[in-house]
Amino acid sequence: ELKVEQNPLFLSMQEGKNYTIYCNYSTTSDRLYWYRQDPGKSLESLFVLLSNGAVKQEGRLMASLDTKARLSTLHITAAVHDLSATYFCAVNQGGSEKLVFGKGTKLTVNP
Amino acid sequence: DAGVTQSPTHLIKTRGQQVTLRCSPKSGHDTVSWYQQALGQGPQFIFQYYEEEERQRGNFPDRFSGHQFPNYSSELNVNALLLGDSALYLCASSLFRQIEAFFGQGTRLTVV
């Protein structure tokens, strides 16, 4: 059974600092997603990573994928308060449309 | 172009009752997936509908059932509600077997 683990689960950081969120998954997958969720809101798609070595960047966020290590990272550069949210990674079960989500990383960026 | 719309946005039900949640997919999409997100947790896959049939199912009891209509909209039905069914229910729409899925704003169900 596919398992997805994120760490840390809680992250409090100062504005201007850099940090990385990690996402490990247990079995082979076709693709990996990163989502953002604000309190009480739905999921906003950030990145879809499809192949080994894939790297995508949007603003202060950069995501990468290492399929051999079954690891994805979400790197935050020079954090700003607006990035405060919960970030989820999700992986599809190979050959399946079902997405398995991690527990999420609650990020708080303090002034 | 309207995105994925869900109704209602909030709902309070009593234990033992039945509930129906609705989802209209993004224009042009033909596949609807439902997820349950308990407080403080990641979403969990309930099932997926395509061509009016349930294509895949997660680890949820038979109390959870669904339907997809010819216009691709979908309903999620939950019978014999339990307190533990309280959650945010998310609908995601996509084109069948395509990568990108878009989530609706969710229905917050509270069972008392």
Interface residues (C-beta under 8 A of the other chain):
Chain A: V4 R31 Y35 G40 K41 S42 L43 E44 S45 V48 L50 F88 A90 S96 E97 K98 L99 V100 F101 G102 K103 G104
Chain B: T31 S33 Y35 G40 Q41 G42 P43 Q44 F45 Q48 R55 Q56 G58 L90 S94 R97 I99 E100 A101 F102 F103 G104 Q105 G106 R108
